[in-house]
Amino acid sequence: MKAVIQRVTEARVDIDGVTVGRCGTGLMILVCAMEGDTEDNARALAERVAKLRIFVDEAGKMNRAITDVGGEALVVSQFTLAADTSRGNRPGFSTAARPEVGEALYEHFVTCLRDLGIATQTGRFGADMAVHLVNDGPVTIPMER
């Protein structure tokens, strides 16, 4: 699975002008299931995200995880993270998991974050969404598992 993790002070996702998910201080997570990914990949990625020390401590160093700061997460499915831009001008997405597999792994990833004690909201898989966020830092970290 691939993810882009953004440390935010706030984020929300809207569908047709209606907010369907939001978070305050925490993480905006764009996630994509790749061909061949399993629930083990989703769980391992969730565990890595939960332990990622990108929040500042009292000394101003990035040394705290989302669970240390009581942060929230907003998770949005993002199949375009599978983009292959190695040829031509139009990206290919053939390495992304099939939609039914991608959705199941996306939901499993969200469940794993919640099981790890992270208050998590989501967008809607496959929907056309408008994502709004205030990137804190900015801190943006790509991850794969």
C-alpha positions as CSV (number, residue, x, y, z in Angstrom):
1,M,0.0,0.0,0.0
2,K,1.1,3.5,-0.6
3,A,0.2,6.6,1.4
4,V,1.0,10.3,1.7
5,I,0.9,11.5,5.2
6,Q,0.4,15.2,5.9
7,R,0.6,16.7,9.4
8,V,-2.3,19.1,9.6
9,T,-3.9,21.6,12.0
10,E,-7.2,20.8,10.3
11,A,-8.6,19.0,7.3
12,R,-12.0,18.1,5.8
13,V,-13.3,16.3,2.8
14,D,-16.5,17.5,1.0
15,I,-18.7,15.7,-1.5
16,D,-21.1,17.8,-3.5
17,G,-20.6,20.7,-1.0
18,V,-21.3,18.5,2.1
19,T,-18.6,17.7,4.6
20,V,-18.4,14.0,5.0
21,G,-15.2,13.7,7.1
22,R,-12.9,16.0,9.1
23,C,-10.1,16.2,11.6
24,G,-8.4,18.7,13.8
25,T,-4.8,18.5,14.7
26,G,-3.4,15.3,13.3
27,L,-2.9,13.6,10.0
28,M,-4.4,13.8,6.6
29,I,-3.7,10.4,5.0
30,L,-4.1,9.7,1.3
31,V,-4.0,5.9,0.8
32,C,-3.9,3.6,-2.2
33,A,-4.0,-0.2,-2.3
34,M,-1.7,-1.7,-4.9
35,E,-2.1,-4.9,-6.9
36,G,-1.0,-7.8,-4.6
37,D,-1.6,-5.9,-1.4
38,T,-3.2,-7.8,1.5
39,E,-4.8,-7.0,4.9
40,D,-1.3,-7.6,6.4
41,N,0.0,-4.7,4.3
42,A,-2.9,-2.5,5.4
43,R,-2.3,-3.4,9.1
44,A,1.5,-2.8,8.8
45,L,1.0,0.6,7.2
46,A,-1.5,1.6,9.9
47,E,1.0,0.6,12.6
48,R,3.8,2.6,10.9
49,V,1.5,5.6,10.6
50,A,0.5,5.4,14.3
51,K,4.2,5.3,15.3
52,L,5.4,8.0,12.9
53,R,7.1,10.7,15.0
54,I,6.4,13.9,13.2
55,F,4.8,16.0,15.9
56,V,7.0,18.3,17.9
57,D,7.9,17.8,21.5
58,E,8.7,20.4,24.2
59,A,12.2,20.9,22.7
60,G,10.7,21.6,19.2
61,K,11.9,18.4,17.7
62,M,9.8,16.0,15.7
63,N,9.7,13.3,18.3
64,R,6.0,12.6,19.0
65,A,3.5,10.3,17.3
66,I,-0.2,11.0,16.6
67,T,-1.1,8.9,19.7
68,D,1.2,11.0,21.8
69,V,-0.5,14.2,21.0
70,G,-4.1,12.9,20.9
71,G,-4.4,13.7,17.3
72,E,-7.1,12.7,14.8
73,A,-6.9,11.3,11.3
74,L,-8.7,11.9,8.1
75,V,-8.2,9.1,5.5
76,V,-9.0,9.5,1.9
77,S,-8.7,6.9,-0.8
78,Q,-6.4,8.1,-3.6
79,F,-5.9,5.6,-6.4
80,T,-3.8,8.1,-8.3
81,L,-0.9,7.3,-5.9
82,A,-0.4,4.3,-8.2
83,A,0.3,6.6,-11.2
84,D,3.0,5.3,-13.5
85,T,4.5,8.3,-15.3
86,S,7.5,6.5,-16.8
87,R,6.2,6.7,-20.3
88,G,4.3,9.4,-22.2
89,N,2.3,12.2,-20.8
90,R,-0.7,10.3,-19.6
91,P,-0.2,8.4,-16.3
92,G,-1.2,4.7,-16.1
93,F,-2.9,3.2,-13.1
94,S,-2.6,-0.5,-13.9
95,T,-0.7,-1.2,-10.7
96,A,-3.5,-0.1,-8.4
97,A,-5.6,-2.8,-6.8
98,R,-9.0,-3.6,-8.5
99,P,-11.7,-1.3,-7.0
100,E,-13.4,-4.0,-4.9
101,V,-10.0,-5.1,-3.4
102,G,-8.9,-1.5,-3.0
103,E,-12.0,-0.6,-1.1
104,A,-11.8,-3.5,1.2
105,L,-8.1,-2.8,2.0
106,Y,-8.9,0.9,2.5
107,E,-11.6,0.0,5.0
108,H,-9.3,-2.4,6.7
109,F,-6.6,0.3,7.0
110,V,-9.2,2.7,8.6
111,T,-10.3,-0.1,11.0
112,C,-6.7,-0.7,12.0
113,L,-6.1,3.0,12.8
114,R,-9.2,3.0,14.9
115,D,-8.1,-0.2,16.7
116,L,-4.8,1.6,17.5
117,G,-6.8,4.3,19.3
118,I,-6.7,7.0,16.6
119,A,-10.0,8.9,16.1
120,T,-10.4,8.5,12.4
121,Q,-12.9,9.9,9.8
122,T,-12.9,9.2,6.1
123,G,-13.9,10.4,2.7
124,R,-16.0,8.1,0.4
125,F,-14.2,5.4,-1.6
126,G,-14.4,6.2,-5.4
127,A,-16.2,9.5,-4.9
128,D,-15.2,12.8,-6.5
129,M,-14.1,14.7,-3.4
130,A,-12.8,18.1,-2.5
131,V,-10.1,17.9,0.1
132,H,-9.3,21.0,2.2
133,L,-6.4,21.0,4.6
134,V,-4.0,23.2,6.5
135,N,-0.6,21.5,6.2
136,D,1.3,22.1,9.4
137,G,5.0,22.7,8.8
138,P,4.5,21.8,6.0
139,V,5.2,18.2,6.8
140,T,4.4,15.7,4.0
141,I,5.8,12.1,4.2
142,P,5.3,9.4,1.5
143,M,5.1,5.8,2.8
144,E,4.8,2.3,1.4
145,R,4.2,-1.0,3.0
